[in-house]
Amino acid sequence: MKHMLRFVFLMLLTYPFLSVANAKLKPFSSDGCSSFPDGTIEHKNLWLACCTAHDLAYWQGGTFKQRDQADVDLKECVAKVGEKEIAVLMLAGVRVGGTPFLPTSFRWGYGWPYPKFYGELTEQERMQVESRLAELNTEKNN
C-alpha cells in the first residue's frame, strides 16, 4: 500500500507534464455495465440504460464531485427499476473500479487519452464534449 501511495503521489506531481495539451476526445462508446450483468435472467437489459448514462458521464470525465454524482445517479437509477440491493453492489463496484488512475477502458474520463485525472474540463475540452454529444444525437435521430 505504501508503494501505491508513492506512485499516486508521483503521478499527481508529474501530471501537468504528462497531460496532452491538445487531447482529442474519442466518440462515445459504452460497454453496458462493464464486467457486471446488464440485468436479471428474466430481464436481461433491466438496468442497461442506467449503465449507459453512467458511461456517458465517465466518458466525459471532470471533477471528483462530478464522478461521485454520476455514481450516486447510477445507484438511484438501478434502485428505481426495483433492484435496491444490486444498486448498492454496483455503487461499491464503480467506486473501486472507476478510478482515473488506472488505464482501464472504463475509468473516469475514458474518452480522453490516458492519463486524464480529476479536474474541471477546459473550455476546449467542453467544446469537444458538446460536439461529440451533438454527433451522438444526430446518429440517434437518423
TORBALO-5917 format. One record per residue: x, y, z of N, C-alpha, C in turn. Coordinates in steps of 0.001 Angstrom, whole numbers. Example, Ala and Ser with C-alpha at 12.3 -4.5 7.8 and 13.67 -1.06 7.14 Angstrom:
! TORBALO-5917
<rec n_u="13190" n_v="-5690" n_w="7800" ca_u="12300" ca_v="-4500" ca_w="7800" c_u="13200" c_v="-3300" c_w="7800"/>
<rec n_u="12850" n_v="-2250" n_w="7080" ca_u="13670" ca_v="-1060" ca_w="7140" c_u="12900" c_v="30" c_w="7870"/>
END
This chain:
! TORBALO-5917
<rec n_u="833" n_v="-1195" n_w="0" ca_u="0" ca_v="0" ca_w="0" c_u="878" c_v="1259" c_w="0"/>
<rec n_u="1952" n_v="1215" n_w="755" ca_u="2851" ca_v="2366" ca_w="845" c_u="3430" c_v="2716" c_w="-530"/>
<rec n_u="3781" n_v="1674" n_w="-1299" ca_u="4344" ca_v="1906" ca_w="-2638" c_u="3289" c_v="2465" c_w="-3583"/>
<rec n_u="2052" n_v="2021" n_w="-3441" ca_u="974" ca_v="2535" ca_w="-4277" c_u="748" c_v="4019" c_w="-3983"/>
<rec n_u="777" n_v="4397" n_w="-2726" ca_u="600" ca_v="5804" ca_w="-2370" c_u="1727" c_v="6658" c_w="-2939"/>
<rec n_u="2942" n_v="6145" n_w="-2911" ca_u="4073" ca_v="6878" ca_w="-3509" c_u="3853" c_v="7057" c_w="-5005"/>
<rec n_u="3404" n_v="5991" n_w="-5660" ca_u="3151" ca_v="6047" ca_w="-7089" c_u="2103" c_v="7109" c_w="-7415"/>
<rec n_u="998" n_v="7094" n_w="-6681" ca_u="-73" ca_v="8066" ca_w="-6914" c_u="443" c_v="9483" c_w="-6664"/>
<rec n_u="1206" n_v="9666" n_w="-5607" ca_u="1771" ca_v="10985" ca_w="-5293" c_u="2671" c_v="11465" c_w="-6423"/>
<rec n_u="3539" n_v="10589" n_w="-6922" ca_u="4422" ca_v="10965" ca_w="-8025" c_u="3631" c_v="11272" c_w="-9294"/>
<rec n_u="2594" n_v="10502" n_w="-9541" ca_u="1756" ca_v="10773" ca_w="-10713" c_u="1112" c_v="12148" c_w="-10605"/>
<rec n_u="633" n_v="12487" n_w="-9416" ca_u="-1" ca_v="13788" ca_w="-9230" c_u="1001" c_v="14918" c_w="-9391"/>
<rec n_u="2226" n_v="14714" n_w="-8918" ca_u="3264" ca_v="15735" ca_w="-9062" c_u="3645" c_v="15960" c_w="-10512"/>
<rec n_u="3685" n_v="14888" n_w="-11273" ca_u="4125" ca_v="14997" ca_w="-12663" c_u="2976" c_v="15170" c_w="-13641"/>
<rec n_u="1745" n_v="15164" n_w="-13149" ca_u="582" ca_v="15220" ca_w="-14031" c_u="632" c_v="16339" c_w="-15067"/>
<rec n_u="972" n_v="17582" n_w="-14687" ca_u="980" ca_v="18629" ca_w="-15722" c_u="1927" c_v="18324" c_w="-16871"/>
<rec n_u="2975" n_v="17576" n_w="-16595" ca_u="3931" ca_v="17248" ca_w="-17641" c_u="3482" c_v="16051" c_w="-18467"/>
<rec n_u="2598" n_v="15242" n_w="-17898" ca_u="2112" ca_v="14058" ca_w="-18597" c_u="903" c_v="14344" c_w="-19467"/>
<rec n_u="175" n_v="15383" n_w="-19161" ca_u="-1067" ca_v="15639" ca_w="-19885" c_u="-795" c_v="16062" c_w="-21312"/>
<rec n_u="-1713" n_v="15752" n_w="-22166" ca_u="-1601" ca_v="16120" ca_w="-23566" c_u="-2380" c_v="17409" c_w="-23752"/>
<rec n_u="-1696" n_v="18460" n_w="-24179" ca_u="-2322" ca_v="19778" ca_w="-24278" c_u="-3515" c_v="19799" c_w="-25228"/>
<rec n_u="-3392" n_v="19134" n_w="-26345" ca_u="-4463" ca_v="19137" ca_w="-27338" c_u="-5085" c_v="17751" c_w="-27470"/>
<rec n_u="-5434" n_v="17176" n_w="-26352" ca_u="-6003" ca_v="15829" ca_w="-26349" c_u="-7323" c_v="15813" c_w="-27117"/>
<rec n_u="-7550" n_v="14731" n_w="-27847" ca_u="-8777" ca_v="14563" ca_w="-28629" c_u="-9696" c_v="13580" c_w="-27925"/>
<rec n_u="-10941" n_v="13974" n_w="-27785" ca_u="-11963" ca_v="13133" ca_w="-27184" c_u="-12454" c_v="12121" c_w="-28208"/>
<rec n_u="-12413" n_v="10846" n_w="-27838" ca_u="-12909" ca_v="9797" ca_w="-28727" c_u="-14436" c_v="9852" c_w="-28769"/>
<rec n_u="-15043" n_v="9360" n_w="-29838" ca_u="-16510" ca_v="9268" ca_w="-29862" c_u="-16995" c_v="8418" c_w="-28690"/>
<rec n_u="-18197" n_v="8715" n_w="-28221" ca_u="-18745" ca_v="7978" ca_w="-27090" c_u="-18950" c_v="6518" c_w="-27442"/>
<rec n_u="-18579" n_v="5676" n_w="-26502" ca_u="-18853" ca_v="4239" ca_w="-26610" c_u="-19211" c_v="3734" c_w="-25221"/>
<rec n_u="-19996" n_v="2696" n_w="-25190" ca_u="-20398" ca_v="2111" ca_w="-23920" c_u="-20286" c_v="599" c_w="-24018"/>
<rec n_u="-19803" n_v="-5" n_w="-22948" ca_u="-19761" ca_v="-1462" ca_w="-22889" c_u="-20862" c_v="-1981" c_w="-21972"/>
<rec n_u="-21905" n_v="-1174" n_w="-21824" ca_u="-23004" ca_v="-1567" ca_w="-20932" c_u="-22553" c_v="-1459" c_w="-19495"/>
<rec n_u="-22743" n_v="-2490" n_w="-18743" ca_u="-22389" ca_v="-2477" ca_w="-17319" c_u="-21006" c_v="-3062" c_w="-17080"/>
<rec n_u="-20122" n_v="-2932" n_w="-18045" ca_u="-18734" ca_v="-3410" ca_w="-17975" c_u="-18705" c_v="-4884" c_w="-17608"/>
<rec n_u="-18120" n_v="-5229" n_w="-16499" ca_u="-17987" ca_v="-6637" ca_w="-16107" c_u="-19162" c_v="-7121" c_w="-15270"/>
<rec n_u="-20219" n_v="-6351" n_w="-15237" ca_u="-21403" ca_v="-6661" ca_w="-14436" c_u="-22558" c_v="-6972" c_w="-15387"/>
<rec n_u="-23483" n_v="-7838" n_w="-15011" ca_u="-24635" ca_v="-8101" ca_w="-15899" c_u="-25446" c_v="-6830" c_w="-16179"/>
<rec n_u="-26066" n_v="-6767" n_w="-17346" ca_u="-26897" ca_v="-5625" ca_w="-17733" c_u="-28312" c_v="-5727" c_w="-17176"/>
<rec n_u="-28632" n_v="-6853" n_w="-16556" ca_u="-29960" ca_v="-7066" ca_w="-15992" c_u="-30048" c_v="-8439" c_w="-15356"/>
<rec n_u="-31256" n_v="-8861" n_w="-15115" ca_u="-31503" ca_v="-10156" ca_w="-14485" c_u="-31649" c_v="-11239" c_w="-15548"/>
<rec n_u="-31797" n_v="-12471" n_w="-15119" ca_u="-32016" ca_v="-13570" ca_w="-16061" c_u="-33330" c_v="-13360" c_w="-16812"/>
<rec n_u="-34364" n_v="-12893" n_w="-16090" ca_u="-35671" ca_v="-12670" ca_w="-16720" c_u="-35695" c_v="-11408" c_w="-17583"/>
<rec n_u="-35003" n_v="-10382" n_w="-17153" ca_u="-34976" ca_v="-9082" ca_w="-17856" c_u="-33517" c_v="-8721" c_w="-18109"/>
<rec n_u="-32982" n_v="-9228" n_w="-19195" ca_u="-31543" ca_v="-9154" ca_w="-19475" c_u="-30967" c_v="-7736" c_w="-19559"/>
<rec n_u="-31777" n_v="-6745" n_w="-19879" ca_u="-31302" ca_v="-5362" ca_w="-20002" c_u="-31993" c_v="-4428" c_w="-19008"/>
<rec n_u="-32370" n_v="-4944" n_w="-17864" ca_u="-33181" ca_v="-4194" ca_w="-16905" c_u="-32552" c_v="-2865" c_w="-16491"/>
<rec n_u="-31275" n_v="-2845" n_w="-16212" ca_u="-30624" ca_v="-1600" ca_w="-15787" c_u="-29556" c_v="-1133" c_w="-16777"/>
<rec n_u="-29590" n_v="-1645" n_w="-18008" ca_u="-28619" ca_v="-1256" ca_w="-19028" c_u="-28642" c_v="251" c_w="-19303"/>
<rec n_u="-29823" n_v="850" n_w="-19368" ca_u="-29908" ca_v="2300" ca_w="-19617" c_u="-29217" c_v="3080" c_w="-18499"/>
<rec n_u="-29285" n_v="2580" n_w="-17279" ca_u="-28602" ca_v="3227" ca_w="-16150" c_u="-27088" c_v="3204" c_w="-16368"/>
<rec n_u="-26584" n_v="2060" n_w="-16822" ca_u="-25145" ca_v="1922" ca_w="-17065" c_u="-24692" c_v="2790" c_w="-18238"/>
<rec n_u="-25516" n_v="2880" n_w="-19264" ca_u="-25161" ca_v="3699" ca_w="-20428" c_u="-25088" c_v="5175" c_w="-20038"/>
<rec n_u="-26033" n_v="5632" n_w="-19231" ca_u="-25989" ca_v="7020" ca_w="-18745" c_u="-24748" c_v="7242" c_w="-17874"/>
<rec n_u="-24411" n_v="6266" n_w="-17063" ca_u="-23221" ca_v="6332" ca_w="-16206" c_u="-21961" c_v="6378" c_w="-17074"/>
<rec n_u="-21930" n_v="5564" n_w="-18121" ca_u="-20794" ca_v="5572" ca_w="-19040" c_u="-20634" c_v="6934" c_w="-19711"/>
<rec n_u="-21724" n_v="7566" n_w="-20056" ca_u="-21649" ca_v="8880" ca_w="-20690" c_u="-20952" c_v="9882" c_w="-19778"/>
<rec n_u="-21280" n_v="9852" n_w="-18503" ca_u="-20616" ca_v="10743" ca_w="-17539" c_u="-19137" c_v="10381" c_w="-17411"/>
<rec n_u="-18830" n_v="9086" n_w="-17322" ca_u="-17438" ca_v="8652" ca_w="-17170" c_u="-16617" c_v="8978" c_w="-18415"/>
<rec n_u="-17209" n_v="8838" n_w="-19584" ca_u="-16529" ca_v="9140" ca_w="-20840" c_u="-16054" c_v="10593" c_w="-20863"/>
<rec n_u="-16907" n_v="11497" n_w="-20381" ca_u="-16571" ca_v="12927" ca_w="-20373" c_u="-15493" c_v="13264" c_w="-19357"/>
<rec n_u="-15546" n_v="12638" n_w="-18183" ca_u="-14612" ca_v="12982" ca_w="-17116" c_u="-15009" c_v="14278" c_w="-16434"/>
<rec n_u="-14113" n_v="14801" n_w="-15629" ca_u="-14367" ca_v="16026" ca_w="-14889" c_u="-13857" c_v="15921" c_w="-13465"/>
<rec n_u="-14542" n_v="16549" n_w="-12559" ca_u="-14096" ca_v="16627" ca_w="-11171" c_u="-14474" c_v="15375" c_w="-10380"/>
<rec n_u="-13875" n_v="15234" n_w="-9216" ca_u="-14231" ca_v="14128" ca_w="-8325" c_u="-15697" c_v="14245" c_w="-7920"/>
<rec n_u="-16152" n_v="15455" n_w="-7678" ca_u="-17547" ca_v="15668" ca_w="-7296" c_u="-18491" c_v="15201" c_w="-8402"/>
<rec n_u="-18144" n_v="15464" n_w="-9655" ca_u="-18960" ca_v="15009" ca_w="-10779" c_u="-18974" c_v="13484" c_w="-10872"/>
<rec n_u="-17837" n_v="12870" n_w="-10606" ca_u="-17792" ca_v="11402" ca_w="-10616" c_u="-18662" c_v="10843" c_w="-9495"/>
<rec n_u="-18551" n_v="11434" n_w="-8332" ca_u="-19354" ca_v="10991" ca_w="-7194" c_u="-20838" c_v="11084" c_w="-7531"/>
<rec n_u="-21252" n_v="12170" n_w="-8169" ca_u="-22662" ca_v="12333" ca_w="-8546" c_u="-23075" c_v="11300" c_w="-9588"/>
<rec n_u="-22200" n_v="11022" n_w="-10558" ca_u="-22510" ca_v="10006" ca_w="-11570" c_u="-22716" c_v="8647" c_w="-10917"/>
<rec n_u="-21905" n_v="8333" n_w="-9920" ca_u="-22032" ca_v="7052" ca_w="-9230" c_u="-23328" c_v="6981" c_w="-8418"/>
<rec n_u="-23675" n_v="8074" n_w="-7756" ca_u="-24935" ca_v="8129" ca_w="-6997" c_u="-26124" c_v="8015" c_w="-7958"/>
<rec n_u="-26041" n_v="8693" n_w="-9098" ca_u="-27110" ca_v="8615" ca_w="-10099" c_u="-27295" c_v="7180" c_w="-10590"/>
<rec n_u="-26190" n_v="6443" n_w="-10790" ca_u="-26283" ca_v="5044" ca_w="-11192" c_u="-27014" c_v="4242" c_w="-10132"/>
<rec n_u="-26619" n_v="4421" n_w="-8900" ca_u="-27254" ca_v="3691" ca_w="-7793" c_u="-28752" c_v="3980" c_w="-7744"/>
<rec n_u="-29129" n_v="5257" n_w="-7849" ca_u="-30541" ca_v="5637" ca_w="-7790" c_u="-31321" c_v="5078" c_w="-8977"/>
<rec n_u="-30711" n_v="5087" n_w="-10141" ca_u="-31374" ca_v="4577" ca_w="-11349" c_u="-31651" c_v="3077" c_w="-11220"/>
<rec n_u="-30672" n_v="2327" n_w="-10773" ca_u="-30846" ca_v="880" ca_w="-10622" c_u="-31868" c_v="586" c_w="-9525"/>
<rec n_u="-31853" n_v="1365" n_w="-8466" ca_u="-32841" ca_v="1177" ca_w="-7395" c_u="-34251" c_v="1442" c_w="-7917"/>
<rec n_u="-34406" n_v="2418" n_w="-8818" ca_u="-35730" ca_v="2755" ca_w="-9357" c_u="-36329" c_v="1642" c_w="-10198"/>
<rec n_u="-35481" n_v="802" n_w="-10796" ca_u="-36025" ca_v="-320" ca_w="-11568" c_u="-36342" c_v="-1500" c_w="-10655"/>
<rec n_u="-36206" n_v="-1283" n_w="-9350" ca_u="-36615" ca_v="-2290" ca_w="-8376" c_u="-35511" c_v="-3172" c_w="-7836"/>
<rec n_u="-34276" n_v="-2772" n_w="-8021" ca_u="-33149" ca_v="-3606" ca_w="-7594" c_u="-32253" c_v="-2849" c_w="-6608"/>
<rec n_u="-32771" n_v="-2569" n_w="-5416" ca_u="-32028" ca_v="-1780" ca_w="-4426" c_u="-30739" c_v="-2454" c_w="-3972"/>
<rec n_u="-30766" n_v="-3778" n_w="-3787" ca_u="-29562" ca_v="-4483" ca_w="-3343" c_u="-28495" c_v="-4470" c_w="-4440"/>
<rec n_u="-28920" n_v="-4677" n_w="-5671" ca_u="-27994" ca_v="-4631" ca_w="-6808" c_u="-27404" c_v="-3228" c_w="-6931"/>
<rec n_u="-28224" n_v="-2210" n_w="-6694" ca_u="-27768" ca_v="-821" ca_w="-6785" c_u="-26623" c_v="-551" c_w="-5813"/>
<rec n_u="-26737" n_v="-1044" n_w="-4602" ca_u="-25683" ca_v="-853" ca_w="-3598" c_u="-24412" c_v="-1574" c_w="-4026"/>
<rec n_u="-24565" n_v="-2776" n_w="-4545" ca_u="-23429" ca_v="-3555" ca_w="-5021" c_u="-22735" c_v="-2855" c_w="-6192"/>
<rec n_u="-23524" n_v="-2325" n_w="-7115" ca_u="-22951" ca_v="-1630" ca_w="-8266" c_u="-22218" c_v="-360" c_w="-7834"/>
<rec n_u="-22779" n_v="353" n_w="-6868" ca_u="-22113" ca_v="1555" ca_w="-6373" c_u="-20738" c_v="1202" c_w="-5823"/>
<rec n_u="-20661" n_v="150" n_w="-5042" ca_u="-19371" ca_v="-276" ca_w="-4495" c_u="-18396" c_v="-617" c_w="-5624"/>
<rec n_u="-18879" n_v="-1294" n_w="-6637" ca_u="-18024" ca_v="-1679" ca_w="-7760" c_u="-17465" c_v="-499" c_w="-8528"/>
<rec n_u="-18306" n_v="478" n_w="-8836" ca_u="-17819" ca_v="1624" ca_w="-9606" c_u="-16927" c_v="2533" c_w="-8772"/>
<rec n_u="-17161" n_v="2575" n_w="-7478" ca_u="-16294" ca_v="3393" ca_w="-6623" c_u="-14878" c_v="2824" c_w="-6609"/>
<rec n_u="-14764" n_v="1507" n_w="-6623" ca_u="-13446" ca_v="871" ca_w="-6608" c_u="-12853" c_v="817" c_w="-8022"/>
<rec n_u="-13635" n_v="394" n_w="-8988" ca_u="-13101" ca_v="132" ca_w="-10319" c_u="-13022" c_v="1311" c_w="-11263"/>
<rec n_u="-13681" n_v="2426" n_w="-10953" ca_u="-13738" ca_v="3540" ca_w="-11896" c_u="-12691" c_v="4614" c_w="-11715"/>
<rec n_u="-11693" n_v="4348" n_w="-10915" ca_u="-10660" ca_v="5349" ca_w="-10655" c_u="-9990" c_v="5829" c_w="-11950"/>
<rec n_u="-9657" n_v="7109" n_w="-12044" ca_u="-8970" ca_v="7601" ca_w="-13238" c_u="-7478" c_v="7288" c_w="-13237"/>
<rec n_u="-6978" n_v="6716" n_w="-12153" ca_u="-5543" ca_v="6495" ca_w="-12012" c_u="-5045" c_v="5237" c_w="-12720"/>
<rec n_u="-5962" n_v="4385" n_w="-13162" ca_u="-5577" ca_v="3171" ca_w="-13869" c_u="-6005" c_v="3273" c_w="-15332"/>
<rec n_u="-5222" n_v="2734" n_w="-16244" ca_u="-5538" ca_v="2871" ca_w="-17678" c_u="-6572" c_v="1859" c_w="-18177"/>
<rec n_u="-7682" n_v="1738" n_w="-17476" ca_u="-8723" ca_v="800" ca_w="-17880" c_u="-9652" c_v="1438" c_w="-18909"/>
<rec n_u="-10406" n_v="611" n_w="-19594" ca_u="-11333" ca_v="1106" ca_w="-20618" c_u="-12607" c_v="1678" c_w="-20006"/>
<rec n_u="-12782" n_v="1557" n_w="-18699" ca_u="-13995" ca_v="2039" ca_w="-18035" c_u="-13679" c_v="3040" c_w="-16927"/>
<rec n_u="-12491" n_v="3613" n_w="-16957" ca_u="-12072" ca_v="4574" ca_w="-15919" c_u="-12798" c_v="5910" c_w="-16089"/>
<rec n_u="-12778" n_v="6715" n_w="-15059" ca_u="-13290" ca_v="8079" ca_w="-15124" c_u="-12480" c_v="8826" c_w="-16181"/>
<rec n_u="-13160" n_v="9404" n_w="-17160" ca_u="-12503" ca_v="10146" ca_w="-18235" c_u="-11980" c_v="9259" c_w="-19352"/>
<rec n_u="-12592" n_v="8084" n_w="-19558" ca_u="-12053" ca_v="7133" ca_w="-20545" c_u="-12149" c_v="7616" c_w="-21985"/>
<rec n_u="-12908" n_v="8653" n_w="-22254" ca_u="-12973" ca_v="9186" ca_w="-23611" c_u="-11719" c_v="9947" c_w="-24013"/>
<rec n_u="-10918" n_v="10324" n_w="-23030" ca_u="-9687" ca_v="11084" ca_w="-23256" c_u="-8488" c_v="10147" c_w="-23205"/>
<rec n_u="-7389" n_v="10540" n_w="-23836" ca_u="-6174" ca_v="9724" ca_w="-23709" c_u="-5747" c_v="9659" c_w="-22236"/>
<rec n_u="-5193" n_v="8523" n_w="-21863" ca_u="-4681" ca_v="8361" ca_w="-20506" c_u="-3339" c_v="9071" c_w="-20399"/>
<rec n_u="-3058" n_v="9752" n_w="-19338" ca_u="-3860" ca_v="9947" ca_w="-18138" c_u="-4763" c_v="11163" c_w="-18240"/>
<rec n_u="-5943" n_v="11031" n_w="-17705" ca_u="-6892" ca_v="12149" ca_w="-17583" c_u="-7494" c_v="12031" c_w="-16189"/>
<rec n_u="-6939" n_v="12780" n_w="-15268" ca_u="-7347" ca_v="12676" ca_w="-13872" c_u="-8503" c_v="13628" c_w="-13580"/>
<rec n_u="-8829" n_v="13797" n_w="-12319" ca_u="-9915" ca_v="14678" ca_w="-11911" c_u="-9562" c_v="16131" c_w="-12190"/>
<rec n_u="-10557" n_v="16910" n_w="-12557" ca_u="-10377" ca_v="18343" ca_w="-12741" c_u="-11441" c_v="18890" c_w="-13663"/>
<rec n_u="-11663" n_v="20177" n_w="-13534" ca_u="-12601" ca_v="20852" ca_w="-14429" c_u="-12122" c_v="20706" c_w="-15863"/>
<rec n_u="-13048" n_v="20472" n_w="-16768" ca_u="-12686" ca_v="20436" ca_w="-18173" c_u="-12372" c_v="21849" c_w="-18633"/>
<rec n_u="-11396" n_v="21966" n_w="-19520" ca_u="-11073" ca_v="23270" ca_w="-20089" c_u="-12177" c_v="23663" c_w="-21071"/>
<rec n_u="-12157" n_v="24879" n_w="-21504" ca_u="-13130" ca_v="25347" ca_w="-22497" c_u="-13031" c_v="24511" c_w="-23771"/>
<rec n_u="-11799" n_v="24240" n_w="-24209" ca_u="-11603" ca_v="23433" ca_w="-25415" c_u="-12157" c_v="22027" c_w="-25209"/>
<rec n_u="-11944" n_v="21452" n_w="-24047" ca_u="-12466" ca_v="20119" ca_w="-23756" c_u="-13992" c_v="20118" c_w="-23715"/>
<rec n_u="-14585" n_v="21127" n_w="-23097" ca_u="-16050" ca_v="21214" ca_w="-23060" c_u="-16625" c_v="21321" c_w="-24469"/>
<rec n_u="-15945" n_v="22068" n_w="-25325" ca_u="-16407" ca_v="22205" ca_w="-26708" c_u="-16357" c_v="20853" c_w="-27432"/>
<rec n_u="-15319" n_v="20068" n_w="-27156" ca_u="-15223" ca_v="18739" ca_w="-27767" c_u="-16359" c_v="17832" c_w="-27277"/>
<rec n_u="-16650" n_v="17901" n_w="-25976" ca_u="-17749" ca_v="17100" ca_w="-25421" c_u="-19055" c_v="17488" c_w="-26104"/>
<rec n_u="-19328" n_v="18785" n_w="-26196" ca_u="-20568" ca_v="19252" ca_w="-26825" c_u="-20653" c_v="18795" c_w="-28280"/>
<rec n_u="-19540" n_v="18853" n_w="-28993" ca_u="-19510" ca_v="18436" ca_w="-30387" c_u="-19788" c_v="16942" c_w="-30517"/>
<rec n_u="-19152" n_v="16143" n_w="-29673" ca_u="-19370" ca_v="14692" ca_w="-29710" c_u="-20806" c_v="14336" c_w="-29317"/>
<rec n_u="-21364" n_v="15057" n_w="-28352" ca_u="-22755" ca_v="14805" ca_w="-27954" c_u="-23710" c_v="15154" c_w="-29081"/>
<rec n_u="-23429" n_v="16232" n_w="-29804" ca_u="-24262" ca_v="16603" ca_w="-30958" c_u="-24195" c_v="15513" c_w="-32028"/>
<rec n_u="-22995" n_v="14978" n_w="-32275" ca_u="-22845" ca_v="13883" ca_w="-33231" c_u="-23666" c_v="12674" c_w="-32794"/>
<rec n_u="-23598" n_v="12374" n_w="-31507" ca_u="-24327" ca_v="11228" ca_w="-30954" c_u="-25833" c_v="11414" c_w="-31124"/>
<rec n_u="-26335" n_v="12611" n_w="-30867" ca_u="-27765" ca_v="12893" ca_w="-31029" c_u="-28186" c_v="12809" c_w="-32486"/>
<rec n_u="-27323" n_v="13253" n_w="-33388" ca_u="-27620" ca_v="13164" ca_w="-34814" c_u="-27721" c_v="11713" c_w="-35240"/>
<rec n_u="-26802" n_v="10881" n_w="-34748" ca_u="-26825" ca_v="9447" ca_w="-35079" c_u="-28114" c_v="8799" c_w="-34564"/>
<rec n_u="-28547" n_v="9174" n_w="-33368" ca_u="-29757" ca_v="8598" ca_w="-32791" c_u="-30999" c_v="8983" c_w="-33585"/>
<rec n_u="-31010" n_v="10207" n_w="-34127" ca_u="-32180" ca_v="10711" ca_w="-34849" c_u="-32244" c_v="10238" c_w="-36291"/>
<rec n_u="-31183" n_v="9625" n_w="-36767" ca_u="-31170" ca_v="9144" ca_w="-38173" c_u="-31486" c_v="7680" c_w="-38246"/>
END
